[in-house]
Structures are given as structure tokens and as C-alpha cells.
Amino acid sequence: MGGWARCRSSAIGTPHVKLGCTFAILLAVSGPDLPESERLGPAPPVEPGGRARRLARLATIDIGPLRRHRDFRLLFVGQGLSMLGSMVTYVAVPFQAYDITGSSLTVGLLSLVELGPILVIPFVSGAFADYVDRRRLVQFAEIGLALCSVGLLVNSLMPDPELWVLFVIAPLGAAFYAVERPPLDALEPRLVEKHELTAAGVLSTFRMNIGAVAGPALGGVLIAVIGLPATYAFDLFTFVFSLVALNMMRAVPPPPDAERPSLASIVEGLRYAKSRPELVGTYGVDIVAMFFGMSNALFPAFATEFGGPAVLGLLYAAPSVGSLIAALTSGWTNRVHRHGLAVILAAVGWGIGITVVGLAPNLTVALVALGFAGASDTVSGIFRGVIWNQTIPDRMRGRLAGIEQVSWSSGPLLGDVEAGLVATLTSVRTSIVSGGILCVVGVGIFALALPAFRHFDARQHVDAEPRPAPSG
């Protein structure tokens, strides 16, 4: 959570082997969509076999959208490969900043300089995402992020890497990330059917968490074994895969009633979001939870209690392990209709997990608590995504995705600064524990203040808007 590299897998090998394997994967997943009759047909009935089999079905991830939709498969593979590299960099940048300065506050300030682009650019990018081919906009942003990785690589090759370079590239990377997320989030609902949105959201969460589990752990190992330059080079190389996959996808033209980007269209999106209490609730609860409960800026210092860089990777990876488990056992989410209440309870779970991290007597307890927090965050993210995708008209998806990005990005960025400041004034553990407690209290207050969000029921929502299909 938080940071431009957060939402960015392949085995380590020689470049030629990796490239060949990746193109083989892309060719395998780029076959045609299934026939219309199968693609839109109902799911097969559950065979009788006792309670255990029915429970297993409810707990199993639904891969139907991957089987039925070629472009969704390409997006899934390309973004999954890119994710690993960016999560490696997500560990490398704060480690390098802490290595240069020895200050957790400096690590938190890296998040602060990312805040400006995150608060402004998503609104503009979202407006463009409603007017142009969303796939092309994602490609442009990925090229920019790749260039940021080039800058990090060059700086790390210098005899004395400069801290100011990190403070220049961090906001630049945040800017490109802010360009990418609205069209990417608005793109996925165009690639599947409406009844598949929950399953597609779970698969996207699963894709991100595969990289988020492997990336930080791999990042810690790469830093310790081969150094920062090779670590940044690995991230740069993975962007190639994502760009190839995006190029193989069909065009995704804007809806027929798309509005030209303008200040008026941006304001229209803001007014629409403000008029929908279920949307305001998803934004507000996430901001509160991330502001108080986000403690990633403390991980470099926290890791020194348990062993250094290799442990640092484990701390970053642990929440994603929990997220991955939650995604793999998410079949039950299709049976939940009180999405607002589910988001609230999951956010409270996140705060409880973070509190336990700060009180953990050893590394094992800390990792388990981080895993529980990550699982809670995934459950919250699944239901927030379903609320967004089921209630927002396609012509406004880009602009609302921009607002969504501001909500779930600003909280972690500000939370890193808050955590670093409190740690500087008190201690690392005090900062983590107080943040987790305030997260639980803050989410509870926010939930009581928004009864319409708390009682939101998807069964009461009717959305007759058809899903435009990609061209080509």
C-alpha cells in the first residue's frame, strides 16, 4: 500500500531465458475468447458431494474470467510480470534512503514528496481515460515508469549515490503512476461481463499479491547478494513484458457518450462521487485506515531488531502473503451482499493486525500479524472494487478511478510521514501500536457517521448500462 512502485513475476534467470519464457506465456494466453454461448453461459451446478465439497467450492478462487476473455488474460499476465519488478524497487528505494541517512523520517519524507502528483494528476488522467483508448494511456505511463527505473539504476552505479536523486525520481515516478492507475482500473471492467466483476476483481488482487509476495522477498535477497544496481536493473527489465502484453491486446475505445477532458468534466466526476454515500464511504474508510495504520516507512528500522535487509524483505512481503491467502480462498465473497459493512469490518481487521505487529515479541508473531492485516486489506479491497465497478457508469469510470486513486494512495503516503514522525518523537514500536489503535477507532467513528454506506446492499442496486466491448 502506498508509493508509486507499490502496485507494480518471473523466476530469476538469464535475460534470454526469461524473455523466451515470457513470450511463450504471452502466446499461450493470447488465444481467442471462448464462444459467446460458453462465455455468457451460467456456471455449472455444484455436484452433490457433501458439506466439505460445497465449502471447498465457496473457498476456491474463480478463474472463469481468465478462461473466457483473451484480453483479460493478457492484462493479467503482463501486469503480473511487471508487478514483481516494481515491488523489488519498492523495497530498494527506502532501503537506499535509510542506508544513506539512517533516518526513518527521511524514508517517510520520500512518501511525502510523492503526495503532490498523487493528489492532482489522477483527476486529469481519469478525465483522459474517459475520452481516449485506456490501453494506450497505460502504455504511455509504463514507459515513463521504466525511465524512472533507468534513473535509479544510473544513480546506484555512482561511487556515492545521491539522496537528492531519490527525491527527484520519487515524485516523477508517482506522477507516471498517477497517470497509469485510472485508465488501468477503468480498463478491467471493459474486459469482462458484469456478473464476472467480483471474480475479475479477486483475480486482479491475486495477480498483484503474487508479485507483492515474491517481489519484496526477492528484493531483500537481491540487495544483500548482488547489490542495488542489479536490483534496479531487474525492475527495468520486467517493464518489457508488460509493454508487450499491452501491445497484443485489442484497442479499448471510449464509450460513445465520452466527454472531452476539461475542468467541467472533472468537476462533474467529483460531484457524482459526492452524491453517492457508498462511494464516499469507500474513500473515507480507506484513507482513515491507511493514514493511521500504514507503517511501511518504519520497516527498515524495525528490521534492524531482527536481522537486516533479508528480514526487511520478509516484512514487506508478509502482508501480501496474507492477501494472497485471502484471494485464494475468496469464493465466499460472491455470497456477500452487504459490501459496505464488509469494507468496515475488514478495515478494523487491518488496524488490529497492525497493533499486534507493534506488540510482537519476535519476528514470527510480527509476520503473522502483518499477514492477517494484509488479508483484511484484500477483503476490503475486493468489496470496494465491486462497489465501484457495479455502481459507476462506464462513461465516468476514468474520472471516478482517479478519485479512487487519490483516496487509496494519499492515505498510505501521509501515513508513512505520520509513522516516521511519531517514531522520531517516541519509538518505532510506539508509532506502530498507536497507529493501529487509532485506525480501529477512526474507522469506527467514520462508519457511524455514514449509515447509508454501512447499510449498502448490492441486491438493491440496479444498473442496466451495457458493457461496451473492445474493438478489433
Summary of the structure (lengths in Angstrom):
residues: 472
radius of gyration: 21.2
end to end distance: 35.2
largest distance: 66.8
contacts: 1810
relative contact order: 0.16
helix: 78%
strand: 0%
